[in-house]
Amino acid sequence: MCSLCWDFSKTWQEIQARLATELDIVYKVGGLAPDFDEPMAMSMQKFL
């Protein structure tokens, strides 16, 4: 997960809790590099 996503996660959880009865949340898989479909190496995952 990118640092922006991690930082925003608490706010997102609060939004979900407050709007749970009013909002249907549908997750879509996206990506920062749509032209690259190889999994990130574990060494890079640990580094990041």
Buried (B, 14 or more C-beta within 10 A) or exposed (E): EEEEEEEEEEEEEEEEEEEEEEEEEEEEEEEEEEEEEEEEEEEEEEEE
